[in-house]
Amino acid sequence: MGVEGKNIQRDITSALFLLPMVIAFLFTILIPFAVGVFYTFTDWTGLRYTEIVGLQNYATIFRQNDYVYSLIITVVFTLLSMLLVNVASFALALLCTSDIRVNNFCRASFFMPNMIGGLVLGYVWQFVFNQALTPFVFEKTMLSDPNLALFAIVIVFTWQYAGYIMMIYITGLQTIPEAIIEASGIDGASAARTLFKVKIPLIANTFTVCVFLTLVNSFKIFDLNFALTSGAPARIVGGRPVSSTEFLALNIYQTSIGRNLFALGQAKAVIFFILLAAVALTQVWISKKSEVEL
Amino acid sequence: MHKTRNFFLTVIGLIWAIIVLSPFYLVVVNSSKKAVDITLNPFALPDGLGQFAENLSNVIGNPNFSFYSSLTWSALVTVVTLTLLILLSSMAAWVLCRNKTWWSSMLFMMFIATMIIPFQAVMLPLLTVFRTIQEITGIQMLQSFWGLIFAYMGFGAPLTIFVLHGFIKNIPFELEQSASIDGCSPAGTFFRIIFPLLRPVQVTLLILNGIWIWNDFLLPLIMLGLSGRVKTLPVAVQSLYGTYIRQWDLILTAAFLAMIPAVTLFIFAQKYIIKGMVEGAIKG
């Protein structure tokens, strides 16, 4: 076989190797995304569209207050979870890297909730809040109060996710050379000083990764939200009732599949995408910047 | 000083572990009780295992939950998707990595760029696209096993190809050149030389994608529906919950059954699972 023949054989192999994944990718992500953006400018019903309506769907979103309200509580939820998850998981990571004998058992237990999907966990925790903690520990269930219900989701999210993020912190902490910790001990630094002046600065990159991972994943929360509260209880905002704990992903689902407003739901989803893209770009920008500093 | 410190840390660690595990305890003990006894005292141990057997038979045979069928579907969807996804992504990633043309790098950039697209942004038009494929080709895409697998391959593609691409980049190209000089075809080079070297990263991807697919809820919900022939475990749990709202004896028994496979796997392979999920998260 000549060089020519070899090249042709190579090109055919390349094409055949690429084809299946490219087709799957095209029809599940790329085409639906492109078509989906187009649909937001139409009166799409989920089956067909009859006319182009311009920006009307986007205007409707900002005229009705449910999406803006949902955006606000999603941001509140995201920031609270980000803070709580990272504080808890870093503390747990320190605990699990100290030389206590139970630390393997602790790591496994803390990680365990991540094996179960948000849907099943949501129902289990609904039971915990409504049937176990109430009336035996609290008089009223947290899930019946708009503010407490939001906090209940933060608790469950942290309960599940902290064990995961903890593992990433542990991986980070283990990359710190033992010699550096010893040296700071010999120089007379206290444990707290070693933590804040040596350990934390050395794993700054791990913090960036963990903060953004929690930001993105709490912003996208759906299964847990769906099963634990489904948006309940209602709250009056500007004279109209809204679902007090309906985060963005659930709001999109309820608008489109729940109430059959597909074009409106799709427009909400496109805004959702833009917000997430902004967060992702910020992360890229921050990690690029810190690389330059190093 | 060191000893008392460690003693306190051990106590804190154990207390926290008990708090984290307590919801699992509640699921286990209450799936062995009658509804009345659950309301009376959800914390108490059950009187015996008799009620557990009864709850089990109520839930397993329930037409909304149909445990054996949904367990089988879940297992099939996960195993078939993982096999195809890992094999075909390895092939695609290898071509994208070794082929130094403009279209190959553009394709790769496209795979990576779409990683930020949330599922919600494509799920509604996905249904329309799949319905159109159905009408044009006659291939059943919605309410179908293979349709669901096809969708999972598409959604798994970006991260899986990205991680494999990064791994293949570090395999010396000389290995392939010498195989090619010895008369090995391109496909032969891939399957005999490269594919076996990908084992470690494939294990990571197997775990990461496996846990995602096993627990995934929204995609099978919208593609299969709550009462279709094909139903995965999370969809079955939702179907049961929707019919028997707040009948906790049934719901918790279903939750118990739904948790068992993943928890069992975790107990036996926790090291690999934790490693796989952490590596996947950092690379993604």
Interface residues (C-beta under 8 A of the other chain):
Chain A: K6 Q9 R10 T13 S14 F17 L18 P20 M21 V22 A24 F25 L26 F27 T28 I29 L30 I31 P32 F33 V35 G36 Y39 G46 L47 L92 L95 C96 S98 D99 I100 R101 V102 N103 F105 C106 R107 A108 S109 F110 F111 M112 P113 N114 M115 I116 G117 G118 L119 V120 L121 Y123 V124 W125 F127 V128 Q131 A132 F136 W159 G163 Y164 M167 I168 T171 V209 L213 K220 F222 D223 F226 A227 L248 A249 I252 Y253 S256 I257 F262 G265 Q266 A269 V270 F272 F273 L276 A277 A280
Chain B: N6 L9 T10 I12 G13 L14 W16 A17 V20 L21 P23 F24 L26 V27 N30 I38 T39 P42 F43 L84 L88 S89 M91 A92 W94 V95 L96 N99 L107 M110 F111 T114 I116 I117 P118 F119 Q120 A121 V122 M123 L124 P125 L126 L127 T128 V129 F130 R131 I133 F150 A151 M153 G154 F155 A157 P158 I161 S180 S185 P186 A187 F190 I211 W214 N215 D216 F217 L218 I222 P234 V237 Q238 Y241 W248 I251 L252 A255 A258 M259 A262 V263 L265 F266 Q270 I273 I274 M277 V278 A281 I282
